[in-house]
């Protein structure tokens, strides 16, 4: 049976902005959103919003022909005629719930650069549409296609620009509005992005349990598989390209090697064509995951999924600590 969303909605971007403007409580967010939404035009078009139920894991796993690409930086949102490009949103269980406040981690940065996502948040609240990325312990990823990226925010450390510690996380709220304005570049014309919003497991401590590993893998398989299905509906000849990184490893304190490992395995299962992994200048977790993968999943051999998870458990992956952002 074909994998389909359990709920879907179509939004008009211009109507969203007119009827459901962002609600901002942080002055620096207001600076970015004012710049990003200036001269918003009706040509922004339609946005598709779909919600997906968690898939069961397959009986076995084997390596696929997926292309793995490493990037030392954070997301840059490239455009390609060959691929349908998707970018992860490291979501909270309630979609885009903190976009308007002082927080500025991956979720909030993505919304700031794609400000119409804030309007979607206000619309789904007003209309009481489904907005949960996890429901009763099961993953329900939300995918959004055709979203304008209207600005880019330079998060890097730069003393001369007034960003001695960068603008990521808590640094954003302490920066001056002038510094934030100068760090924000308008993208004109805007480029379209496709978003996969998924929440990782809630923060924990000690060793990862089987249930947590199974949830992470099932969440990624579901979100990635949904992206593959939607890519086919957009262009049956295009390939699916997903950009991700250390999902759940910032505020939630997830294990970087494990989260990279499980997402790569999910890429195999979901038949993603290219998986881009962005490490943000912290490469060790990703490359350790590649080494581990070669040990636990031999080339072109099929391994029972339960056996694979048993082996991963034997490595004794433990939780880290929150980065406070």
C-alpha positions as CSV (number, residue, x, y, z in Angstrom):
1,X,0.0,0.0,0.0
2,X,1.3,3.5,-0.9
3,X,2.6,5.6,1.9
4,X,0.3,8.6,2.3
5,X,-0.1,11.5,4.8
6,X,-3.0,11.2,7.3
7,X,-3.6,15.0,7.0
8,X,-2.7,17.6,4.3
9,X,-3.4,21.3,3.7
10,X,-2.6,23.8,1.0
11,X,-1.8,27.4,2.0
12,X,-1.5,30.5,-0.1
13,X,1.6,32.3,1.0
14,X,0.3,35.8,0.5
15,X,-3.0,35.1,2.3
16,X,-1.0,33.6,5.2
17,X,1.0,36.8,5.6
18,X,-2.1,39.0,5.4
19,X,-4.3,37.0,7.7
20,X,-1.8,35.4,10.1
21,X,1.2,37.6,10.6
22,X,4.0,36.5,12.9
23,X,3.6,37.2,16.6
24,X,7.0,38.3,17.9
25,X,8.1,39.0,21.5
26,X,11.8,39.5,20.9
27,X,13.2,42.7,19.4
28,X,15.9,41.0,17.5
29,X,13.5,38.6,15.9
30,X,11.4,41.6,14.8
31,X,14.5,43.0,13.0
32,X,15.0,39.8,11.1
33,X,11.3,39.2,10.3
34,X,10.9,42.8,9.1
35,X,13.8,42.5,6.8
36,X,12.7,39.0,5.5
37,X,9.1,39.9,4.9
38,X,9.7,43.3,3.3
39,X,8.3,43.5,-0.2
40,X,6.7,40.1,0.1
41,X,5.0,39.4,-3.2
42,X,2.0,37.3,-4.3
43,X,4.3,35.3,-6.5
44,X,5.4,33.4,-3.4
45,X,2.7,30.8,-4.4
46,X,1.2,27.8,-2.6
47,X,2.7,25.8,0.2
48,X,1.8,22.2,0.9
49,X,1.6,20.9,4.5
50,X,1.4,17.2,5.2
51,X,1.4,15.0,8.4
52,X,2.6,11.4,8.4
53,X,2.2,8.4,10.7
54,X,5.1,6.5,12.0
55,X,6.2,3.6,9.9
56,X,7.1,0.2,11.2
57,X,10.8,-0.7,10.9
58,X,11.6,-3.3,8.2
59,X,12.7,-6.9,9.1
60,X,16.2,-6.3,7.7
61,X,18.6,-3.6,6.6
62,X,21.2,-3.4,3.9
63,X,23.3,-0.6,2.5
64,X,21.8,1.1,-0.5
65,X,23.4,3.2,-3.3
66,X,22.8,6.3,-1.3
67,X,25.4,9.1,-1.8
68,X,26.7,10.4,1.5
69,X,28.0,14.0,1.4
70,X,29.8,15.7,4.3
71,X,29.6,19.5,4.8
72,X,31.7,21.2,7.5
73,X,29.3,24.1,7.7
74,X,25.6,24.6,8.6
75,X,22.8,24.5,6.0
76,X,23.2,26.7,2.9
77,X,20.0,25.6,1.1
78,X,21.3,24.9,-2.4
79,X,19.0,24.7,-5.5
80,X,19.3,21.8,-7.9
81,X,17.4,20.9,-11.1
82,X,18.4,17.2,-10.6
83,X,17.3,16.8,-7.0
84,X,14.3,17.7,-4.9
85,X,16.2,19.2,-1.9
86,X,14.9,18.7,1.6
87,X,16.1,20.3,4.9
88,X,15.5,19.0,8.4
89,X,13.9,21.1,11.0
90,X,15.1,19.9,14.5
91,X,11.6,20.4,15.8
92,X,9.9,20.5,19.2
93,X,6.9,18.2,19.5
94,X,4.7,21.3,18.9
95,X,5.6,22.7,15.5
96,X,7.5,26.0,15.5
97,X,6.4,26.7,19.0
98,X,9.2,29.0,20.0
99,X,9.8,31.0,16.8
100,X,8.8,34.4,18.2
101,X,10.9,34.5,21.5
102,X,14.6,34.8,22.3
103,X,15.6,31.2,21.4
104,X,17.8,30.9,18.4
105,X,18.8,27.3,17.8
106,X,18.3,25.4,14.5
107,X,14.5,25.4,14.6
108,X,14.2,29.1,15.3
109,X,16.9,30.0,12.8
110,X,15.2,28.1,10.1
111,X,11.9,29.9,10.8
112,X,13.6,33.3,10.8
113,X,15.1,32.7,7.4
114,X,11.8,31.3,6.1
115,X,9.5,33.7,7.9
116,X,6.3,32.4,6.3
117,X,6.7,29.4,8.5
118,X,5.7,31.6,11.4
119,X,2.5,32.5,9.6
120,X,1.9,28.8,9.1
121,X,2.3,28.4,12.9
122,X,-0.3,31.1,13.5
123,X,-2.7,29.7,10.9
124,X,-2.6,26.1,12.3
125,X,-3.2,27.5,15.8
126,X,-6.2,29.5,14.7
127,X,-7.7,26.7,12.6
128,X,-6.8,24.0,15.1
129,X,-4.9,21.9,12.5
130,X,-2.6,19.1,13.4
131,X,0.7,20.5,14.6
132,X,2.4,17.7,16.6
133,X,5.6,16.0,15.4
134,X,5.2,13.4,18.1
135,X,1.9,12.0,19.3
136,X,1.4,9.5,22.1
137,X,5.0,8.3,21.8
138,X,4.9,7.9,18.1
139,X,6.6,10.0,15.5
140,X,4.3,12.1,13.2
141,X,6.7,14.1,11.0
142,X,5.3,17.2,9.3
143,X,6.6,18.1,5.8
144,X,6.2,21.5,4.2
145,X,7.0,22.2,0.6
146,X,7.4,25.4,-1.4
147,X,8.6,27.7,1.4
148,X,10.4,30.9,0.5
149,X,13.9,31.4,2.1
150,X,13.9,35.2,2.2
151,X,17.0,35.9,4.2
152,X,20.3,34.4,5.5
153,X,21.7,35.1,8.9
154,X,25.4,35.1,9.5
155,X,26.0,33.2,12.8
156,X,29.7,33.1,12.6
157,X,32.1,34.7,15.2
158,X,33.4,38.0,14.0
159,X,34.8,40.6,16.3
160,X,34.8,43.3,13.7
161,X,31.1,42.8,13.1
162,X,30.2,42.9,16.7
163,X,29.7,39.1,16.9
164,X,32.6,37.9,19.1
165,X,30.7,34.8,20.1
166,X,28.6,34.5,17.0
167,X,24.8,34.7,17.0
168,X,23.8,31.1,17.7
169,X,21.6,30.2,20.6
170,X,21.6,32.5,23.6
171,X,24.1,34.9,21.9
172,X,21.3,36.1,19.6
173,X,19.2,37.7,22.2
174,X,22.2,39.6,23.7
175,X,23.3,41.1,20.5
176,X,22.4,44.7,19.5
177,X,19.7,45.2,16.9
178,X,22.3,46.9,14.6
179,X,24.5,43.8,14.8
180,X,21.6,41.5,13.9
181,X,20.5,43.7,11.1
182,X,24.0,43.8,9.6
183,X,24.2,40.0,9.9
184,X,21.0,39.5,7.9
185,X,21.3,39.3,4.1
186,X,18.1,39.6,2.0
187,X,17.7,36.8,-0.6
188,X,16.2,38.4,-3.7
189,X,14.6,36.7,-5.4
190,X,13.8,34.2,-2.6
191,X,14.6,30.5,-3.1
192,X,12.2,27.7,-2.3
193,X,12.9,25.2,0.5
194,X,11.2,21.9,1.5
195,X,11.2,21.2,5.2
196,X,11.0,17.9,7.2
197,X,10.1,18.7,10.8
198,X,10.8,15.9,13.3
199,X,11.5,15.8,17.1
200,X,14.2,13.7,18.5
201,X,13.7,11.8,21.8
202,X,13.2,14.0,24.9
203,X,16.5,14.6,26.9
204,X,17.6,11.7,29.0
205,X,20.7,10.5,30.8
206,X,22.8,7.3,31.1
207,X,22.8,4.8,28.2
208,X,20.4,4.8,25.4
209,X,17.6,2.3,25.8
210,X,16.3,0.1,23.0
211,X,13.0,2.0,22.9
212,X,14.9,5.3,22.3
213,X,17.0,3.9,19.5
214,X,14.0,2.3,17.8
215,X,12.1,5.6,18.1
216,X,15.0,7.6,16.6
217,X,15.3,5.2,13.7
218,X,11.6,4.9,13.1
219,X,11.2,8.7,13.2
220,X,14.0,9.2,10.6
221,X,12.7,6.4,8.4
222,X,9.2,8.0,8.4
223,X,10.3,11.5,7.7
224,X,12.8,10.5,5.0
225,X,10.3,8.1,3.4
226,X,7.7,10.9,3.3
227,X,10.2,13.1,1.6
228,X,10.9,10.4,-1.0
229,X,7.1,10.0,-1.7
230,X,6.5,13.8,-2.0
231,X,9.6,14.2,-4.3
232,X,8.0,11.6,-6.7
233,X,4.8,13.6,-6.7
234,X,6.7,16.9,-7.4
235,X,8.8,15.4,-10.2
236,X,8.7,11.6,-10.9
237,X,12.2,11.8,-12.6
238,X,13.9,13.9,-9.8
239,X,16.0,12.4,-7.1
240,X,15.6,13.0,-3.3
241,X,18.3,14.9,-1.5
242,X,18.1,15.4,2.3
243,X,20.1,17.8,4.4
244,X,20.5,17.0,8.0
245,X,23.0,17.2,10.9
246,X,23.3,16.5,14.6
247,X,19.6,16.3,15.1
248,X,18.7,16.4,18.8
249,X,22.3,17.0,19.9
250,X,22.1,20.6,21.0
251,X,19.5,21.5,23.7
252,X,18.5,17.9,24.0
253,X,22.1,16.6,24.6
254,X,21.9,13.7,22.1
255,X,24.9,11.5,21.2
256,X,26.4,12.9,18.0
257,X,27.8,9.6,16.7
258,X,24.6,7.7,17.4
259,X,22.3,10.3,15.8
260,X,24.5,10.4,12.7
261,X,24.6,6.6,12.5
262,X,20.9,6.1,12.8
263,X,20.1,8.8,10.2
264,X,22.4,7.2,7.7
265,X,20.7,3.8,8.3
266,X,17.4,5.5,7.9
267,X,18.6,6.8,4.6
268,X,19.3,3.3,3.4
269,X,15.9,2.0,4.5
270,X,14.1,5.0,2.9
271,X,15.9,4.8,-0.4
272,X,17.1,8.4,-0.3
273,X,19.3,9.2,-3.2
274,X,21.6,11.7,-1.4
275,X,22.1,12.4,2.3
276,X,24.0,15.6,3.1
277,X,25.3,15.7,6.6
278,X,26.2,19.1,8.0
279,X,28.6,19.0,11.0
280,X,29.1,22.7,11.7
281,X,32.8,22.4,12.3
282,X,32.4,19.4,14.6
283,X,33.3,16.4,12.4
284,X,34.1,13.7,14.9
285,X,30.7,12.3,15.5
286,X,29.9,11.9,11.8
287,X,33.2,10.2,10.9
288,X,33.0,7.9,13.9
289,X,29.5,6.9,12.7
290,X,30.9,6.0,9.3
291,X,33.5,3.8,10.9
292,X,30.9,2.1,13.1
293,X,28.7,1.6,10.1
294,X,31.3,-0.4,8.3
295,X,31.7,-2.6,11.4
296,X,28.0,-3.4,11.9
297,X,26.6,-3.4,8.4
298,X,28.8,-5.2,5.9
299,X,28.7,-4.1,2.3
300,X,25.7,-5.4,0.4
301,X,24.7,-7.8,3.2
302,X,21.3,-7.8,4.7
303,X,21.2,-7.7,8.5
304,X,18.0,-8.4,10.6
305,X,16.9,-5.1,12.1
306,X,16.6,-6.5,15.6
307,X,20.1,-7.9,15.4
308,X,21.4,-4.5,14.1
309,X,19.8,-2.7,17.0
310,X,21.2,-5.3,19.5
311,X,24.7,-4.6,18.1
312,X,24.2,-0.8,18.4
313,X,23.1,-1.3,22.0
314,X,26.3,-3.2,22.7
315,X,28.3,-0.1,21.8
316,X,26.9,1.5,25.0
317,X,26.0,4.9,23.5
318,X,25.3,7.4,26.3
319,X,23.5,10.7,26.5
320,X,25.4,13.9,26.6
321,X,24.4,17.2,28.2
322,X,22.4,20.1,26.8
323,X,24.3,23.0,25.2
324,X,21.9,25.4,26.9
325,X,20.4,26.6,23.7
